[in-house]
């Protein structure tokens, strides 16, 4: 379908699509599937993707060992069972799976690559979004019109990594890099590597680099809970032996969902017990020369920050080889060829990897306006975890912080389809969340993320807010999925 232009010849009320989905990552592909299979025949949509391939995060990140940081059975699409038996999956496997899922369902044909949305303006007069995007081969941006817009852009900046203050880092004469922009031609064979950070990225990088590097040091200011997760667990092997693949994945998916809900409750009410279990698993895998305290002894309770999974305990195995080590310390200064720590220890890396987190961003950084007026999304509340207060026909997807990202995205996609279909069934065009006067006076803002992490410290400055009632953030997948599919979608949602 040809793109609309901003010229006066554009027909009032005309739309190129019923829905434009922004982003062809796992959230965008899932939303497209739910839309094309849950809306009336003839509904049209397109996915606008800034990059030249599907995958989103999994196409962007290419650092050694990148993999899912949760089980793949819940991270994969519910509607396309993961084709392998391992519990965790590598980035290249996930990227290929997303593309295959899009191709087999016809979604791939609706993706418009290299379409970067610059701005989106809601036109109340015509009940549509006017979406300005740069497109391949065009000298000027073009305008597309859509009745609905779905943001599947994630929550961090693809263009700019999180900047951290590391004293003297500018003096270092070796390589300094961020995992978000890993060089394709980086040769770290025989090199001393220091990875600054203690999150999932660092925990993955350490064992993945020790085979080639001379030595890898994980330099952490404070430790993280790390739990070994078997790639081929006994229970999973029994399930795969007894049942066909489709049934096996369904059972394992349900098992992981229930297990995680249970685990989070145990962490909440019995943190000391969970801490002792994790310590026991760590200690029995650690070499004698690597003490549990301070390197694996966090200052917080389990699940106050996200727990890191170590595939088959690979980080402990790497430490046992002597080619990897952990330094729990703070940086005094980086010189041209060293990192001086406040304890007096000096590291001499050839390469420094700053695995210190991600820079937050909303909607891929696009400018979103309503009738030309800017609305600060960081001051808007999120209705049922999916629609922004006072912004019509706009849907936003954000995953769970304590479960697989895809599960939260699926809740948003189901709710989106329900709202769209209810509008059509009533012969209406516009849905906009509104907060009543009493709620505006009493609503207490909540962060969409309750976990404690450095890069989430300023979350309220970038992302919408949660509240209570229909404005509450999602926290429990079984409950939230039920609400998304069958719950109330009338309260605080004006339809016209």
C-alpha positions as CSV (number, residue, x, y, z in Angstrom):
1,X,0.0,0.0,0.0
2,X,1.5,3.4,-0.9
3,X,2.3,5.7,1.9
4,X,0.2,8.8,2.5
5,X,1.8,12.2,2.3
6,X,1.2,15.3,4.3
7,X,-0.3,17.2,1.3
8,X,-3.8,18.6,1.2
9,X,-4.8,15.8,-1.1
10,X,-4.9,13.4,1.8
11,X,-8.5,12.5,2.4
12,X,-9.9,13.5,5.8
13,X,-10.2,10.4,8.0
14,X,-8.1,8.3,5.6
15,X,-5.8,5.7,7.2
16,X,-3.1,3.6,5.5
17,X,-3.4,0.9,8.3
18,X,-5.7,0.0,11.1
19,X,-2.6,-0.5,13.3
20,X,1.0,0.4,13.1
21,X,3.3,-1.6,15.4
22,X,6.6,0.0,16.2
23,X,9.5,-2.5,16.5
24,X,10.0,-6.0,15.1
25,X,11.5,-7.6,18.2
26,X,9.8,-10.3,20.2
27,X,7.1,-7.9,21.5
28,X,6.3,-6.5,18.0
29,X,6.1,-10.0,16.3
30,X,3.9,-11.2,19.2
31,X,1.6,-8.2,18.9
32,X,1.2,-8.7,15.2
33,X,0.3,-12.4,15.7
34,X,-2.4,-11.5,18.3
35,X,-3.8,-8.7,16.1
36,X,-4.0,-10.7,12.8
37,X,-5.6,-13.7,14.6
38,X,-7.8,-11.8,17.0
39,X,-9.4,-9.1,14.9
40,X,-12.0,-9.0,12.2
41,X,-11.1,-10.2,8.7
42,X,-9.6,-7.4,6.6
43,X,-7.9,-5.6,9.4
44,X,-4.6,-4.1,8.2
45,X,-1.4,-3.6,10.0
46,X,2.3,-2.9,9.4
47,X,5.4,-3.2,11.6
48,X,7.8,-0.3,11.3
49,X,11.3,-1.4,12.1
50,X,14.2,1.0,12.3
51,X,16.8,-1.8,11.7
52,X,17.2,-4.0,8.6
53,X,16.3,-7.2,10.3
54,X,13.9,-8.7,12.9
55,X,14.9,-9.5,16.5
56,X,15.2,-6.2,18.3
57,X,17.5,-6.7,21.3
58,X,18.6,-10.1,19.9
59,X,19.7,-8.5,16.6
60,X,21.4,-5.6,18.4
61,X,23.4,-7.4,21.0
62,X,26.2,-9.6,19.7
63,X,28.6,-10.0,22.6
64,X,30.1,-13.4,23.4
65,X,27.7,-15.9,25.0
66,X,24.6,-13.7,24.8
67,X,21.6,-15.8,25.8
68,X,18.2,-15.6,27.4
69,X,18.4,-14.7,31.1
70,X,15.2,-16.7,31.9
71,X,13.9,-20.1,30.7
72,X,13.2,-20.2,27.0
73,X,9.9,-22.1,27.4
74,X,8.2,-19.0,28.8
75,X,10.4,-16.6,26.8
76,X,9.3,-18.1,23.5
77,X,6.0,-17.4,21.9
78,X,3.0,-19.3,23.3
79,X,1.8,-19.9,19.7
80,X,5.1,-21.3,18.3
81,X,6.7,-23.8,20.6
82,X,10.5,-23.5,21.0
83,X,12.1,-26.1,18.7
84,X,14.8,-27.3,21.1
85,X,15.1,-29.0,24.5
86,X,17.5,-26.8,26.4
87,X,16.3,-24.5,29.2
88,X,18.3,-21.5,28.0
89,X,18.9,-20.3,24.5
90,X,21.7,-18.3,22.7
91,X,21.1,-15.0,21.1
92,X,21.6,-16.3,17.5
93,X,19.1,-19.1,18.2
94,X,16.5,-16.6,19.5
95,X,17.1,-14.3,16.6
96,X,16.6,-17.2,14.1
97,X,13.5,-18.3,16.0
98,X,11.9,-14.9,15.9
99,X,12.4,-14.6,12.2
100,X,11.1,-18.1,11.5
101,X,8.0,-17.4,13.6
102,X,7.3,-14.2,11.6
103,X,7.8,-16.0,8.3
104,X,5.6,-19.0,9.0
105,X,2.7,-16.8,10.1
106,X,2.9,-14.3,7.3
107,X,3.9,-11.5,9.6
108,X,7.3,-11.0,7.9
109,X,5.6,-9.7,4.8
110,X,4.1,-6.9,6.8
111,X,7.4,-5.6,8.2
112,X,8.8,-2.4,6.8
113,X,12.5,-2.3,7.5
114,X,14.5,0.9,7.8
115,X,11.4,2.8,8.7
116,X,12.4,5.0,11.6
117,X,9.5,6.9,13.2
118,X,10.5,10.4,14.1
119,X,7.2,11.7,15.4
120,X,3.6,10.6,16.0
121,X,0.8,13.1,16.3
122,X,-2.8,12.2,17.2
123,X,-5.3,14.1,15.1
124,X,-8.5,14.3,17.1
125,X,-10.4,15.8,14.2
126,X,-9.8,12.7,12.1
127,X,-9.4,10.1,14.9
128,X,-6.1,8.9,13.6
129,X,-2.4,8.9,14.2
130,X,-0.2,10.8,11.7
131,X,3.2,9.1,11.9
132,X,6.2,10.7,10.4
133,X,9.0,8.3,9.4
134,X,12.2,8.3,7.5
135,X,12.0,5.6,4.8
136,X,14.6,4.0,2.4
137,X,15.1,5.9,-0.8
138,X,13.1,9.0,0.2
139,X,14.9,12.4,0.7
140,X,12.2,13.6,3.0
141,X,10.3,11.9,5.8
142,X,6.9,10.5,4.9
143,X,3.6,10.6,6.8
144,X,1.6,7.4,7.4
145,X,-1.9,7.4,8.9
146,X,-3.2,4.7,11.3
147,X,-6.1,4.4,13.6
148,X,-4.1,2.7,16.3
149,X,-0.4,2.6,17.3
150,X,1.4,-0.1,19.3
151,X,4.8,0.7,20.8
152,X,6.9,-2.5,21.0
153,X,10.1,-0.6,21.3
154,X,11.3,-1.9,24.7
155,X,12.4,0.4,27.4
156,X,16.0,1.3,26.6
157,X,17.9,3.4,24.1
158,X,19.3,1.4,21.1
159,X,21.5,4.3,20.1
160,X,23.3,5.3,23.3
161,X,24.5,3.1,26.2
162,X,24.2,4.1,29.8
163,X,27.0,6.4,30.8
164,X,28.7,5.6,34.0
165,X,31.2,7.6,36.0
166,X,34.5,5.7,36.1
167,X,37.3,7.9,37.3
168,X,40.0,8.3,34.6
169,X,38.5,5.9,32.1
170,X,39.3,8.5,29.4
171,X,43.0,7.9,30.1
172,X,43.0,4.2,29.3
173,X,45.0,3.4,26.2
174,X,43.6,-0.1,25.6
175,X,40.1,-0.9,24.3
176,X,37.0,0.3,26.2
177,X,33.7,-1.1,25.0
178,X,30.1,-1.6,26.0
179,X,28.3,-4.9,25.4
180,X,25.5,-3.1,23.5
181,X,28.0,-2.3,20.7
182,X,30.3,-5.2,20.6
183,X,32.8,-4.9,17.7
184,X,32.5,-7.7,15.2
185,X,36.3,-7.9,14.7
186,X,37.3,-7.7,18.4
187,X,40.2,-10.1,19.0
188,X,40.6,-10.8,22.7
189,X,42.7,-14.0,22.3
190,X,45.5,-13.9,24.8
191,X,44.3,-10.6,26.3
192,X,43.6,-9.6,29.9
193,X,40.0,-8.5,30.1
194,X,38.2,-6.7,32.9
195,X,34.4,-6.7,32.9
196,X,32.9,-4.0,35.1
197,X,29.6,-5.1,36.4
198,X,27.8,-8.0,38.1
199,X,24.5,-8.4,36.3
200,X,23.3,-10.9,33.8
201,X,25.5,-9.6,31.0
202,X,28.7,-9.8,33.1
203,X,27.8,-13.2,34.4
204,X,27.3,-14.4,30.8
205,X,30.5,-12.8,29.4
206,X,32.9,-14.2,32.0
207,X,32.6,-17.9,31.1
208,X,32.1,-17.1,27.4
209,X,35.5,-15.3,27.1
210,X,37.7,-17.4,29.2
211,X,38.4,-20.0,26.5
212,X,40.2,-17.4,24.3
213,X,41.3,-14.7,26.7
214,X,44.4,-14.9,28.8
215,X,42.4,-13.9,31.9
216,X,39.0,-12.4,32.6
217,X,38.2,-10.5,35.8
218,X,34.7,-9.5,36.8
219,X,35.1,-6.3,38.7
220,X,32.0,-5.7,40.8
221,X,31.1,-3.0,43.3
222,X,28.7,-5.3,45.0
223,X,27.7,-9.0,44.3
224,X,24.6,-10.4,42.7
225,X,22.7,-13.6,43.5
226,X,23.8,-16.2,41.0
227,X,22.1,-19.6,40.8
228,X,23.2,-22.5,38.6
229,X,20.5,-23.5,36.1
230,X,20.8,-26.9,34.4
231,X,20.5,-26.7,30.6
232,X,18.9,-30.2,30.5
233,X,17.2,-30.8,33.8
234,X,16.1,-34.2,34.9
235,X,12.4,-33.3,35.0
236,X,12.5,-31.7,31.6
237,X,14.2,-34.8,30.1
238,X,11.5,-37.0,31.5
239,X,8.8,-34.8,30.1
240,X,10.3,-34.8,26.7
241,X,10.7,-38.6,26.8
242,X,7.0,-39.2,27.8
243,X,5.2,-36.6,25.6
244,X,5.3,-35.2,22.1
245,X,7.3,-31.9,21.7
246,X,4.2,-29.7,21.5
247,X,2.8,-31.2,24.7
248,X,6.2,-31.2,26.4
249,X,6.7,-27.5,25.8
250,X,3.2,-26.7,27.0
251,X,3.8,-28.6,30.3
252,X,7.2,-27.1,30.8
253,X,5.9,-23.6,30.1
254,X,3.2,-24.0,32.7
255,X,5.7,-25.5,35.1
256,X,8.1,-22.6,34.8
257,X,5.3,-20.0,35.2
258,X,4.0,-21.6,38.4
259,X,7.5,-22.3,39.7
260,X,8.5,-18.6,39.3
261,X,5.3,-17.4,41.0
262,X,6.0,-19.8,43.9
263,X,9.7,-18.8,44.1
264,X,9.0,-15.1,44.3
265,X,6.6,-15.7,47.1
266,X,9.1,-17.8,49.0
267,X,11.8,-15.1,48.5
268,X,9.3,-12.5,49.8
269,X,8.3,-14.4,53.0
270,X,11.4,-16.6,53.6
271,X,14.4,-14.6,52.3
272,X,16.8,-16.1,54.8
273,X,15.9,-19.7,53.7
274,X,16.4,-18.8,50.0
275,X,19.7,-17.1,50.8
276,X,21.0,-20.2,52.5
277,X,19.9,-22.4,49.6
278,X,21.7,-20.2,47.1
279,X,24.8,-19.9,49.3
280,X,25.0,-23.7,49.5
281,X,24.7,-24.1,45.7
282,X,27.4,-21.5,45.3
283,X,29.9,-22.8,47.9
284,X,29.9,-26.4,46.6
285,X,30.8,-25.1,43.1
286,X,33.4,-22.5,44.1
287,X,37.1,-23.3,44.1
288,X,38.8,-23.1,47.5
289,X,40.7,-19.9,46.6
290,X,37.5,-18.0,45.8
291,X,35.6,-17.2,49.0
292,X,31.8,-16.9,48.9
293,X,32.0,-13.7,51.1
294,X,32.4,-11.1,49.7
295,X,32.1,-12.2,46.1
296,X,28.7,-13.9,46.2
297,X,27.3,-12.4,49.4
298,X,24.8,-9.6,48.3
299,X,23.7,-6.8,50.6
300,X,20.1,-7.3,49.7
301,X,17.5,-10.1,49.9
302,X,16.8,-12.5,47.0
303,X,14.6,-10.9,44.2
304,X,15.1,-7.4,45.5
305,X,17.2,-7.4,42.4
306,X,16.8,-9.9,39.6
307,X,18.5,-13.2,40.2
308,X,21.1,-14.2,37.6
309,X,21.0,-17.7,36.1
310,X,24.3,-19.4,35.3
311,X,23.8,-22.1,32.7
312,X,25.1,-25.4,34.2
313,X,27.0,-23.3,36.7
314,X,29.4,-22.1,33.9
315,X,30.7,-19.1,35.8
316,X,31.8,-21.3,38.7
317,X,33.5,-23.7,36.2
318,X,35.3,-20.7,34.7
319,X,36.6,-19.6,38.1
320,X,37.8,-23.1,38.7
321,X,40.0,-23.0,35.7
322,X,42.1,-20.2,37.1
323,X,41.5,-18.1,33.9
324,X,38.7,-16.1,35.5
325,X,38.5,-14.2,38.8
326,X,36.2,-11.8,40.7
327,X,37.2,-8.6,42.4
328,X,34.7,-7.1,44.7
329,X,35.9,-3.5,45.1
330,X,35.5,0.1,44.0
331,X,37.6,1.9,41.4
332,X,40.0,4.6,42.6
333,X,41.2,5.6,39.2
334,X,41.9,4.2,35.7
335,X,45.3,5.0,34.3
336,X,46.6,4.5,30.8
337,X,47.3,0.8,31.5
338,X,45.7,-0.1,34.8
339,X,42.7,0.0,37.1
340,X,43.6,1.0,40.6
341,X,41.1,-0.2,43.2
342,X,40.5,1.5,46.6
343,X,41.7,-1.6,48.4
344,X,45.2,-1.1,46.8
345,X,44.8,-3.9,44.3
346,X,45.9,-3.0,40.7
347,X,44.5,-4.7,37.6
348,X,46.3,-4.5,34.2
349,X,43.7,-5.1,31.5
350,X,44.2,-4.9,27.8
351,X,40.4,-4.5,27.3
352,X,37.8,-3.0,29.6
353,X,34.1,-4.0,29.2
354,X,31.6,-1.7,30.9
355,X,28.7,-4.0,31.5
356,X,27.0,-1.5,33.7
357,X,23.5,-1.3,32.4
358,X,21.3,0.3,29.8
359,X,20.0,3.8,29.2
360,X,16.3,4.1,29.5
361,X,14.1,5.5,26.7
362,X,10.4,5.6,26.0
363,X,9.0,4.8,22.5
364,X,12.4,4.6,20.8
365,X,12.9,8.3,21.5
366,X,10.1,9.4,19.1
367,X,8.2,12.6,19.8
368,X,4.6,11.8,20.7
369,X,2.0,14.6,20.6
370,X,-1.8,15.0,20.8
371,X,-3.1,17.7,18.4
372,X,0.4,19.1,18.3
373,X,0.7,19.3,22.1
374,X,3.5,17.4,23.8
375,X,2.6,15.2,26.7
376,X,5.3,14.1,29.1
377,X,4.9,10.4,29.2
378,X,6.9,10.2,32.4
379,X,4.0,12.0,34.1
380,X,1.3,9.8,32.6
381,X,0.0,6.8,34.4
382,X,-0.3,3.4,32.6
383,X,-3.8,2.0,32.3
384,X,-3.8,-1.8,32.9
385,X,-0.1,-1.8,32.1
386,X,-0.9,-1.1,28.4
387,X,-2.4,2.4,27.6
388,X,-1.2,5.8,28.5
389,X,-3.4,8.2,30.4
390,X,-5.0,10.9,28.2
391,X,-3.4,9.5,24.9
392,X,-6.0,8.0,22.5
393,X,-5.5,4.7,20.7
394,X,-1.9,4.2,21.8
395,X,-0.8,0.9,23.3
396,X,2.5,0.3,25.0
397,X,4.1,-3.0,25.9
398,X,6.5,-3.7,28.8
399,X,7.4,-7.1,30.1
400,X,7.5,-8.4,33.7
401,X,10.5,-7.6,35.8
402,X,10.2,-10.9,37.7
403,X,9.3,-13.3,34.8
404,X,10.1,-13.7,31.1
405,X,9.7,-10.5,29.1
406,X,7.4,-12.2,26.5
407,X,4.8,-13.0,29.1
408,X,4.1,-9.3,29.9
409,X,4.2,-8.5,26.2
410,X,1.5,-11.1,25.6
411,X,-0.7,-9.6,28.3
412,X,-0.5,-6.2,26.5
413,X,-1.2,-7.7,23.1
414,X,-4.3,-9.6,24.3
415,X,-5.7,-6.5,26.0
416,X,-5.0,-4.4,22.9
417,X,-7.0,-6.7,20.7
418,X,-9.9,-6.7,23.1
419,X,-10.0,-2.9,23.2
420,X,-9.9,-2.6,19.4
421,X,-12.6,-5.2,18.9
422,X,-14.8,-3.6,21.5
423,X,-14.6,-0.3,19.7
424,X,-15.5,-1.9,16.4
425,X,-18.4,-3.9,17.9
426,X,-19.8,-0.7,19.3
427,X,-19.2,1.3,16.1
428,X,-16.7,3.6,17.9
429,X,-13.2,4.8,16.9
430,X,-11.4,6.1,19.9
431,X,-10.4,4.7,23.3
432,X,-8.6,7.0,25.8
433,X,-7.8,6.2,29.4
434,X,-8.9,9.0,31.8
435,X,-8.3,9.4,35.5
436,X,-11.2,10.8,37.5
437,X,-10.8,13.8,39.7
438,X,-10.6,11.9,42.9
439,X,-7.9,9.6,41.6
440,X,-5.9,12.6,40.4
441,X,-5.8,13.9,43.9
442,X,-5.0,10.7,45.7
443,X,-3.2,8.4,43.3
444,X,0.3,7.5,44.6
445,X,2.8,7.1,41.7
446,X,4.7,3.8,41.6
447,X,7.6,2.8,39.4
448,X,6.9,0.2,36.8
449,X,9.9,-1.6,38.2
450,X,10.3,-2.4,41.8
451,X,13.7,-4.1,41.5
452,X,16.8,-2.3,42.6
453,X,19.3,-1.7,39.9
454,X,21.6,1.2,39.1
455,X,20.2,1.8,35.6
456,X,16.6,1.8,37.1
457,X,17.4,4.5,39.6
458,X,15.9,7.2,37.4
459,X,13.2,5.1,35.9
460,X,10.4,7.7,36.8
461,X,12.2,10.3,34.8
462,X,11.9,8.3,31.5
463,X,9.0,5.9,31.7
464,X,5.3,6.2,32.6
465,X,4.1,5.5,36.1
466,X,2.0,2.9,37.8
467,X,-0.5,3.5,40.5
468,X,-3.3,1.4,42.0
469,X,-6.5,-0.2,40.7
470,X,-6.6,-0.2,36.9
471,X,-3.4,1.9,37.0
472,X,-1.4,-0.8,38.9
473,X,1.7,-2.3,37.2
474,X,1.7,-6.0,36.3
475,X,3.3,-8.2,38.9
476,X,1.8,-11.7,38.5
477,X,1.5,-13.4,35.1
478,X,-1.4,-15.8,35.7
479,X,-3.5,-13.0,37.3
480,X,-2.5,-10.4,34.8
481,X,-3.2,-12.6,31.8
482,X,-6.6,-13.4,33.1
483,X,-7.4,-9.7,33.6
484,X,-6.1,-8.9,30.1
485,X,-8.2,-11.6,28.4
486,X,-11.4,-11.5,30.5
487,X,-11.2,-8.7,33.0
488,X,-12.9,-5.3,33.1
489,X,-12.0,-2.9,30.2
490,X,-14.6,-0.3,31.0
491,X,-13.3,1.4,34.1
492,X,-11.5,4.7,33.3
493,X,-11.5,4.0,29.6
494,X,-13.5,6.5,27.6
495,X,-14.8,5.3,24.2
496,X,-16.2,7.5,21.5
